Amino acid sequence: RFEEAGYRQWGRAMQDDITDGVRYLIGQGIADPKRICIYGASYGGYAAMWGVIKTPDLYRCGVSLAGISDLRDQMNAGGLFDDSTRVSREVTRARVGDPELDGPALDEVSPLRHVEKVGAPLLIAHGNLDRRVPYSQSREMVRALEAAGKPVEWMPIDGQGHAMDGVAARAAYYARVMNFLGDTSYSRIA
């Protein structure tokens, strides 16, 4: 039941859980509301982008690694899991949504469709060899953010797939993240 409660809840109840957790930490005095950045990879990268859209006043910044920006496009490109059989496609569509039947509902919670609502600077990174979440998901989000005049930093990661292999790639990525978090030009983390 717990797993099924999250079916078709991307950007909805699943995001609300993240928001509720952050607000709880603020209420307990554990988190400083002026210093919160949302960070994640893959689904977490999606949640980071969606967080600065759905709850723009909650986050000072967001970091997305290999995040999904357009759910309909992702589902049309082969879904999120093994999409090689009829059964696997049915399972994926039950969990996330069918791009043909649920396209408008997927668009409602796709960051790419709502860049005008982005309320905090984003760092978006993606490996150019990613076969799970196409590189274009991040590249198109960055282009849309730039066109909308939103603060965004783009870090394409050459030679990397969905998970970064090797110490050098990880070190470069995390150095960039730390620089982004410490950048005061956006008045983020003071």
C-alpha positions as CSV (number, residue, x, y, z in Angstrom):
1,R,0.0,0.0,0.0
2,F,2.8,2.4,0.8
3,E,4.4,1.9,-2.6
4,E,1.1,2.2,-4.4
5,A,0.3,5.4,-2.5
6,G,3.0,7.0,-4.7
7,Y,1.7,5.9,-8.0
8,R,1.0,8.8,-10.3
9,Q,2.0,11.2,-7.6
10,W,5.2,12.7,-9.1
11,G,5.1,16.4,-8.3
12,R,2.0,15.9,-6.1
13,A,1.8,13.9,-2.9
14,M,5.4,12.7,-3.3
15,Q,6.6,16.3,-3.5
16,D,4.3,17.3,-0.6
17,D,6.1,14.7,1.5
18,I,9.5,16.4,0.8
19,T,7.9,19.8,1.6
20,D,6.4,18.5,4.8
21,G,9.8,17.1,5.9
22,V,11.5,20.4,5.2
23,R,8.8,22.4,7.1
24,Y,9.1,20.0,10.0
25,L,12.8,20.5,10.2
26,I,12.3,24.3,10.2
27,G,9.6,24.0,12.9
28,Q,12.0,22.0,15.1
29,G,14.7,24.6,14.7
30,I,17.0,22.0,12.9
31,A,17.0,23.8,9.5
32,D,17.5,27.5,8.9
33,P,14.8,28.6,6.5
34,K,17.2,31.1,4.9
35,R,19.7,28.4,4.0
36,I,17.8,25.5,2.5
37,C,18.8,24.1,-0.9
38,I,17.0,21.1,-2.5
39,Y,19.3,18.6,-4.1
40,G,18.8,15.3,-5.9
41,A,19.7,13.0,-8.7
42,S,17.4,11.2,-11.2
43,Y,14.0,11.3,-9.5
44,G,15.6,13.5,-6.9
45,G,16.8,15.9,-9.6
46,Y,13.3,16.1,-10.8
47,A,12.1,16.8,-7.3
48,A,14.7,19.5,-6.9
49,M,13.6,21.3,-10.1
50,W,9.9,20.8,-9.1
51,G,10.6,22.0,-5.6
52,V,11.8,25.5,-6.7
53,I,8.7,25.7,-8.8
54,K,6.0,24.3,-6.5
55,T,7.3,25.9,-3.3
56,P,9.5,28.7,-4.5
57,D,9.7,30.5,-1.1
58,L,11.0,27.4,0.6
59,Y,14.3,27.0,-1.2
60,R,17.2,29.3,-1.7
61,C,18.6,27.2,-4.5
62,G,18.3,23.8,-6.2
63,V,20.7,21.2,-7.6
64,S,19.6,18.6,-10.2
65,L,21.8,15.8,-11.4
66,A,20.3,13.8,-14.3
67,G,16.8,15.0,-13.4
68,I,13.7,14.6,-15.5
69,S,12.3,17.9,-16.7
70,D,9.5,16.7,-19.0
71,L,7.6,13.6,-17.8
72,R,5.6,13.1,-21.0
73,D,8.8,13.2,-23.1
74,Q,10.5,10.8,-20.7
75,M,7.7,8.4,-20.8
76,N,7.6,8.5,-24.6
77,A,11.4,8.0,-24.7
78,G,11.0,4.6,-22.9
79,G,9.9,5.4,-19.4
80,L,12.1,5.2,-16.3
81,F,12.6,1.5,-15.8
82,D,12.9,-1.5,-18.2
83,D,10.5,-0.6,-21.0
84,S,11.4,-3.6,-23.2
85,T,8.3,-5.7,-22.7
86,R,4.5,-5.1,-22.7
87,V,4.4,-5.9,-19.0
88,S,7.2,-3.6,-18.0
89,R,5.6,-0.8,-20.0
90,E,2.3,-1.4,-18.2
91,V,4.0,-1.3,-14.8
92,T,5.9,1.9,-15.6
93,R,2.7,3.6,-16.9
94,A,0.8,2.5,-13.8
95,R,3.5,4.1,-11.6
96,V,4.0,7.3,-13.4
97,G,1.4,7.8,-16.1
98,D,0.7,7.0,-19.7
99,P,2.0,9.7,-22.1
100,E,-0.9,9.2,-24.5
101,L,-3.7,9.0,-21.9
102,D,-2.3,11.2,-19.1
103,G,-0.3,13.7,-21.2
104,P,-1.9,16.8,-19.7
105,A,-1.5,15.5,-16.1
106,L,2.1,14.7,-16.8
107,D,2.6,18.3,-18.2
108,E,1.1,19.8,-15.0
109,V,4.0,18.5,-13.0
110,S,6.8,18.8,-15.5
111,P,9.4,21.5,-14.6
112,L,10.0,22.2,-18.3
113,R,6.4,23.4,-18.7
114,H,6.7,25.8,-15.8
115,V,10.0,27.5,-15.9
116,E,8.4,30.9,-15.4
117,K,7.6,29.9,-11.8
118,V,11.2,29.0,-10.9
119,G,11.9,30.9,-7.7
120,A,15.5,30.1,-7.0
121,P,18.8,29.6,-8.8
122,L,19.4,26.1,-10.2
123,L,22.6,24.1,-10.9
124,I,21.7,21.4,-13.5
125,A,24.2,18.7,-14.4
126,H,23.9,15.7,-16.6
127,G,26.1,13.0,-18.2
128,N,26.0,13.2,-22.0
129,L,26.0,9.3,-22.2
130,D,22.9,8.8,-19.9
131,R,20.6,6.1,-21.3
132,R,18.1,6.1,-18.4
133,V,17.2,9.8,-18.5
134,P,18.2,11.4,-21.8
135,Y,20.7,14.2,-21.6
136,S,18.2,16.4,-23.6
137,Q,16.0,16.5,-20.5
138,S,18.5,18.7,-18.7
139,R,19.8,20.5,-21.8
140,E,16.2,21.6,-22.7
141,M,15.5,22.7,-19.2
142,V,18.6,24.9,-19.1
143,R,17.7,26.5,-22.5
144,A,14.2,27.2,-21.3
145,L,15.4,28.7,-18.0
146,E,17.9,30.9,-19.9
147,A,15.2,32.1,-22.3
148,A,13.0,33.0,-19.3
149,G,15.9,34.9,-17.7
150,K,16.1,32.6,-14.7
151,P,19.4,32.1,-12.9
152,V,20.8,28.7,-13.9
153,E,24.2,27.1,-14.1
154,W,24.7,24.2,-16.6
155,M,27.2,21.5,-16.1
156,P,27.3,18.9,-19.0
157,I,29.4,16.0,-17.9
158,D,31.2,14.4,-20.8
159,G,31.7,10.7,-21.0
160,Q,29.3,9.9,-18.1
161,G,26.0,8.1,-17.9
162,H,23.2,8.1,-15.4
163,A,25.7,7.3,-12.5
164,M,29.0,9.0,-12.5
165,D,31.9,6.6,-12.9
166,G,35.3,7.4,-11.6
167,V,36.8,9.7,-8.9
168,A,37.7,12.5,-11.3
169,A,34.1,13.0,-12.6
170,R,32.7,12.9,-9.1
171,A,35.3,15.3,-7.7
172,A,34.6,17.8,-10.5
173,Y,30.9,17.5,-10.0
174,Y,31.0,17.9,-6.2
175,A,33.5,20.8,-6.4
176,R,31.0,22.6,-8.7
177,V,28.1,21.9,-6.3
178,M,30.1,23.3,-3.4
179,N,31.0,26.4,-5.4
180,F,27.4,26.8,-6.4
181,L,26.2,26.5,-2.8
182,G,28.8,29.0,-1.6
183,D,28.2,31.6,-4.4
184,T,26.8,34.7,-2.7
185,S,26.0,36.5,-6.0
186,Y,22.6,35.0,-5.8
187,S,22.4,35.9,-2.1
188,R,21.6,32.2,-1.4
189,I,23.5,30.8,1.5
190,A,24.6,33.7,3.7
